[in-house]
Amino acid sequence: MAATTHTVTNQVPPLVGYDVFAADRVLSEAVERHLAPELLAGARDELSLLGASAGSAQAQEWGFLANGNPPELRTHDRYGNRIDEVDFHPSWHRLLGKAVAAGLTNAWGRPGGHVRRAAGFLVWTQVEGGHGCPLSMTHAAVPALRADPALAAEWEPRLTSQVYEPGLRPAAEKPGVLFGMGMTEKQGGSDVRANTTAAVPLGAAGEYVLTGHKWFCSAPMSDGFLVLAQAPGGLTCFLVPRVLPDGSRNAFAIQRLKDKLGNRSNASSEVEFDGTWARRVGDEGRGVRTIIEMVAATRLDCVLGSAALMRQAVAQAVHHAAHRSAFGGVLIEKPLMRNVLADLALESEAATVLAVRLAAACDAGTEGERALLRLAVPAAKYWVTKRCTPLAGEALECLGGNGYVEESGMPRLLREAPLNSIWEGSGNVQALDVLRALQREPGALDAFLREVGLARGADHRLDGAVKDLLTELADLSGIEARARRLVERMALVLQGSLLVRFAPSQVADAFCASRLGGDWGGAFGTLPATLDLGAVVERARVAL
């Protein structure tokens, strides 16, 4: 029956049916920049295939369903037997299956693997962020397990497999596995050296029994977990399988699932170990040292995840403004809205360019690139994840009241936005880690300054910001209280140097004027009006 009260007009068509990778000029250029020429054609093909899936109506529906139907914990079966299983909506498994098949847990064994995986992760997690957690931990477990060559030989082929098979069975019987991580406890949080979970050696070499708990253990239906516990020799890293080789369930009591602000599709749990069998990874007393490479990889994924969310938020905002008219014209043509959109696009582009550059450093693996990562990863983790929440809120506002409605997808982005700033060490932890690297590893600062120095002389505002940074680094008095300010400047200088070298002049000019030159207000949409903002916005627009 036709409506008689009104006709629906001036409503924005859904942003659907497009290639998320190919439509992202910034990401496409970064992949071309950082991959060897002989790898480019194959990488473009695989990323465009994934991008087309990510932009499809089907995948978007999976994202809505996975979040609208959160996981449910079943502690016991109908007879009272303890089973500790978590049921997920089928869409969760479809999202994970697509991601694993696309190689998003396989960066370590193929040429250009980190850049290719980073780009894929940035594309696919725009569909839904929650399932990025087990993808990230599975990917990041590989370098930690390499501390024990025998364990790595056994588990790495399973972790890097491109076959996803849900369900709890012995790992040896599955074509591929997922991993989780359990480090924090009630009393310590990020201070893992305060952990009290105890590890008692068994008769067989490398085997232990754990007693204790973990306060945050995400993706509890994973096949294995890397955890920290106190062994006789001190804090140590262990591998805890959910199912033992004989098919019996390991002692892994899921007490409850967290009721979180966002990330609703993903199960985050509290678990208890009571007679839990584990294998030691690395030497006793070297737990933090063993697991630190895993933490570095997951921190980079926090940067990638935030960059993905920011890109999706900006794409939605620009799309809306390009199709919505108000006050006598299309929103995207209004000078003030153009300023807001350009400011958002700058933030998104800077995040993407930095994230992919760090992935390329992982691929290079040289001493200099490893030194760069030591400083740049925590600095990027601090700053990019911090910028995600205000960007998501401003992008939502671009849609007006429509953006505040769940059907738009924008509220889900806003709830997800703070997550990466908290996980794998909150802002203060990252800032203090940068200070630690500066004090203990002078080669890291040298590598950072060499990278930034590649843009020397290209923009006077960048040169001035580098000079100010060096002045700040020369004064170590009260440095801890100034750590956030210092790390913010480091991240901005690094982003600015990359944009000056690689972005169009309009983008680099706008970034340097606002973020480095001080010609900027306290909110998005306060860029200097003299800049070429139309070109910046058009670069961020998805052409359907």
N, C-alpha and C positions, 0 to 999 in steps of 0.2 A: 504494500500500500504506500503510495507516494505521500511524503510529508507535505502538509499544507501550511505549516507555520514558518518554514524557512527553507532556503536552498543552501547546501554546503558548498562554500567557495573559499578560496584563499587559505586552504589547508595544504600543508607541505607533504609531498609524496614521500613514502618511506625510502630511506637510504639503503637500498637492497639491490641485488643482482649486479654486483660489480666486483672487480678484481682488487682486493684490498692492497696487494703488493704493488701492482702496476699503477694504481691510482695514487700511490704515495711517492711523489717525486723525490722527496728527501731520502727515504729509505732505499729506493731504487738506485739513486746516485751513490749512496754510501756503499752498497753492495758492489757496484761496478768499480768503485775506487779501491776497495780493500781486497778484492778477489783477484787471483791471477787470471790473465786473459783466457787461458785454456779451460778454466773452470766456469767462466761466466755463462755461456750458453746453457749448460746443464743446470746451473743454479737458478737462472731466470725461469727456466721451464718448470722446475720443481716448485719455486716460490709462487709463480703465477697460478699453478694448479692449486696450491694451497690457498692462495689469495682469492681465487674464484669460489672455492668452498667457503672461505670465511665470510665472503660477501653474499652468500646465498641465503634465501629465506629459510631453508632447512636448518642451516647451522645457527642462524639467529634464533630460531625456535628452540633448538637444543639448549642454547644459553638461557633463555627464559624459563624453560621447564626445569633445568638443573637447579636453578636458583629458587624457583617457586615450589620445589619439592625437596626440601633439605634432607640430608641423610638421617637415618634413624638407627639408633643403637639397640641391638638385641643381646643382652648379657647372658640369657639362658634359653635353652630350648624348652619345648612344652613339657618335658619330663623333669626339668630342674637342673639339667646338666649345664655347666658353664660353657658358653661358646664364644662370647666376645666378638660378635660380628656386627658390621655396619652395612646397612642396606642403602644403596644409592639408586636414584632414578635412572632408568635406561639411558637418558640423554647424557648423563655424566660419563657413562661407559662409551657412548658414541664419540663424545668430545675427546676423551683420552685415547681411544682407538685411532682416531684420525691423527692426533698429535704424534703418537708413537710411530705410526706408519710413515709420517712425514719426517722422521729423524730427529725429533725434538728432544730425545734423550741420547743422541748419538753425535757428539761433537768431537770425540777424542781420537777416532780412528780413521778419519777421512780428510783429504786435503781441504784446507779452508773450512774445516768443520765448525769452528766456533762462529765465524761470520755467517755461514749458512744457517746454522742453528739459531743464532741470535735474530737474524732476519725472520726466520720462520716463527720463532717464539713471539716476536713483536707483531707479526701478522695474525697468528692464530689466537693469541690470548685477547685480542680485541673482541672476539666473539664472547668470551667468558673467562674471567680471571681466576676463579677458584681452582680449576683443574691444573693451573700452572704450578701449583705447589708440589704435587708429586712428580711432575715433569722436572722441575728444578732440582729437587732433592735426589732424584734418580741420576740425572746428569752429573750432579756435583759429587756424588759418592765415589766416582771413579778415581779421582786423584788421591782421596783418603785411603782407599783400599790398596793403592799401589805401594803404600808403606809396608805391605806384606805381600810379596810376589806370589806366594801360593794362593792366598785369598783372591788376589786380583785375577789370577789365571782362571780361577773357578767361577768368579762372579761377574767379571767385566763383560764377557760375551752376552750374558743374560741382561745386564743393565743397558747395554748399547743395542740390543735387539730392536728391530722395528716391528715386532709383533706384540700386541697387547692381549693378555689373557687374564681376565679377572678370576677371583676365587682363591681360596686358601688350599694350596697343595704343596708338596715338597718342591723346592725350587728346581731341583734337577729334572723334574717331570714337566716343567713349563718352558715354552719357547722364549719367553721373555719375562722379566720381573720389574717391579717398581720398588723403590726404597724410600724410607722416611728417616727422620732424625729426631732424637730426643736428648736435649742437653739441659734445659732449664728445669729447676725444681722450685717448690713453693718458697723456700726460705732464701733463695739466692737470685732467681731471675737470671739476668745477664751475667751475674757474678758466678760463673760456673765452678770456680774453685771452692765455693761454699757448698758444693754438692755433697750429699751424705749417702747416696746409693752405694752400697758396698759390693765389691767383687771378690769372691773367695776362690782361689785356684782349685781345680780338680786334679786328678791324677794325670790325665792326658795333657800333653804340652799344648799351651795356648787356650785351654778350655777353662771356663769359670762358671760360677753360679752367682747371679745377681739378686740382691734384695734391696728394695727401695721404691722410688716412684719418679715419674716425670710429670711436670705440671702442664706442659704444652707438648703434645705429640700429634702432629697433623698427619692426615692420610693413614689412619691406623689399620686399614686393610691392605697396606703394602706388604710385600713379601719379606722384607728385612729392614732393619733399622740400625743406624749408627748412633750409639749412645755413649755418654761419659759416666764413669763410675770410679769410686775410690778403691783401687787395688792395694795390696801391701806396699807397692813401690810408689804410690801416689795416684793422681788423677790419670785415668787411662781410657782409651777409646776401645769400644767393643762392637762387634756385629751381633745383633740379636735377630734370628730368623723367627717368623711367626709360626712356621711349621718345621718340625725337626725332620731329619733325613728319613726316619722310619715311618713318617706320616702322622705322628702324634702332634698335638698342638703344644707349642711352647707356653710356659706360664706367662700370660700377657693379659692382665685383667683391666679391661677398659671400664673405668669408674663412671664416667659421663662424657658427653659431648659439650663443648663450649657453645653458649648462645652468643654469637658474635654480632657486632655491628654490621659487617658486610661479609664477603667471602662465604656466603651462605651455602653454596653448593658443596664446599669442602668440609670434611669432618676434621675438627681439631679436638683432641681428647686429652683426658687425664688418665694415665695408666699406672698400674702398680706391678712391680716385679717381686715375685716370692718363689725362689727356687728356679729362676729363669736362666736357661742355658745360654751361654754366649761364647763367642770366639774373640780373643784379643786381637786388636789391629794395631800394629806398632809396639813399641816397648812400653813397659809399665812406667808411669810417671810422665809420659810424653803425650798425654791425651790431647791437650790443646794444640801442641805442635802437629800432631797427626791429623787432626780434624780441621786445621786452619785453612787448608787448601779447599776443602769442601765449603767452608764458610765464605771464602773469597768468591767462589763460583756462585753461591746462592745470593751473595750481595750484588754481584753483577746482574743476576737475574731480577733482583729487586729494581735495579735501574731500568732494565729492559721492560719489566712489567709496568712500571710507572710511565715509561715512554709510550708503551702500547696504549695504556688507558688515556693518556693525554692526546695521542693522535686520534683516537676514536672520538673523544669529547670534542676536539677541534673540528674534525670532519663533520660531526653532527651539527655543530653550531654554524659552521659556514654553509652547509647544505640548507639548513633552515632559513638562514638569512638570504640565501640566493633565491628562495622560492616563496617567501612571505612578504607581503606588502603591508605598509602601514604609513599613515600620515602623508599619503600622496606619492609613495614610491616604494620600490623594492628595498628591503632593509639593508642589503649588502652595499647599496649605493649611498646610504646615509653616512656622512662623514664621521659621526660619533661611533656608530656601529662598526664602521670600517676600522676605526682606531682600536676598538675592543678586539675585533677578530684578528687584526694584525698582531696585536700584543700577545694574544693566545698562541697564534701560529709561530711567533718567534720562540716562545717558551718550548713548544713542542719540537720544533726543528732542532733547537740547541740540545734537547734531551736525546733525540734520536741520533744525531751526529756523534755526540759523546759516547753513547752506549755502543754503537757499532765500532767506533775507534778502539774502545777497550776490548771488544771481542777480537778485533784484528790483532791486538797486542798478545792475546792468549794464543792465537794461531802462530804468531812469529816465534814466541818462546825464547827469544834471545835474552841475554843477561840484562841488557838495557831496557827491553820491553817489560821484563818481569819487575825491574826496579820501578818503572813508571806505574805499573799496576799497583804496587804496594802503597803508593800515595793516592793515585787517581781513583781507585775503586772505592775506598771509604769516603773520599771527598765527593765523588759522584753520587754514591749511595746517600750521603747526607743531603746534598742539595737537590738533586732531581726528585727524590721521593718527597722532599719537603714542598716542592712547588706543585706537586700533583693535586693536592686537595684544594687550594685556592683556584687553580685552573679549572678543575671539574665543577666547582661551584659557579664560577663565572660563565663557563660554557652552558651550564644548565640555565642560568639566567637569560642567556641569549634566546632561549626558546620560550621565555616568559612562563606563564602558568602551565602551558603544555609540557614544559620541561620538568615541572614539579610532579607530574603524574607518572605513575609507575610504568604505564604502557610505552612511554617515550624511551625507556631504558636509561635515562639520565640519572634518576635517583640511585640505581644500582651502581653506576660509575662513581657517584659521589660517596656512597657508603664504602666502596672498595678502595677509594683513593688514599686514606690514611694508612692502609695496611703495610705497604712496603717500607714506610718510614719507621715502623715499629719492629717488624720481623727482621731477624738476623742482626739485631742490635739497633737500638733507637738512635736518635740524633746525637745525644751526648756520647754514646759509645763510639759512634763513627768519628766524631770530632776528636775524642781522646786517642783513638787509634791513629789518626793522622799525626797527632803530637808524638806518639810513641815512635812512629816511623821516622819522623824528622829527627828525633833524638838518637835513635839507635842505628838508623840506616842512612847515612849521608848520601849514599849513591842514589837513593830514591828521589831526593830533592834535585840532584844533578840531572836525573832523567826527566823529571818534571820540567825543569827550566829549559832543558834542550828542546823538549816538545813545544813548549810555549814560544821559545825563541825562533822557531821556524817561521813565525809570522812577524818577526821584528821589522819595524819600519813601514808596515803596510797600513797601519791606522794609528794616529797619534793618541787616541783615547785608550787603545789597548796598550800602547807603550807606556802611557802614564799609569795605567792600572798595574802593570807589571812592576814599575818602579815603586809604587806605593806598597805593593805586596812584599817586595824585597826589604823595604824599610820596616814593615811590620815583622818580618821574619828575623830581622837583626835585633829586635828588642824582645827578649824572652822573659822580662819581668811580668808577673801576673799572667803568664801565657794561658794557663788553664781557663781562667775566667774569660779570656778573649778567644777561646778556641773556636766557637761557632762563627764568630766574625771572620777569623782567619780562614777557616775552611770554606766558608761561603765565597770569599774573594778568590781562593784558589780555584774553586769550581768554575766561577764566572770567567776568570782569566783563561782557563783551559777551554771552555766553550767558545769564548770570543776568538781565541787563536785558531780554532778549527773552522769557525764560520768565516773568518777573514780569508782563510786559505781556500775554502771549498764551496762556500755558499754564494749565491748571486749577490752583487754589490748592494742591492736594496736591502737584503736581509742582514748582511754584515753591518751595514751602516746603521740600521735601526737598532740592532743589538748593541753595538758599541756606544751609540748615543745614549741609550736608555740604561743598560745594565752596567756599563763601564764609565760613561761620561757624566752620569748623574742627572741627565735631563729626563726625568721620569717621576711619576707620582707614587703614591702608596697603593694604588689599585690598578688592575688591568684597564687599558683604555686611556692611558695618560702619556702615550708616545708623543714626541714633537710633531706638530701638524705639518711641518715642512718636509717630512719624509715621504717617500713613494710607498704609501701604505697599500694602495691598490694592488701593486705587484706582489707584495708579501701575502696578501689574502688570496689572490688568484692561485699562487703556488700551492696553497693548502687545500684548495677546492677539489672535490671529487667530481670528475666529469662523467656523467652517466650517458 
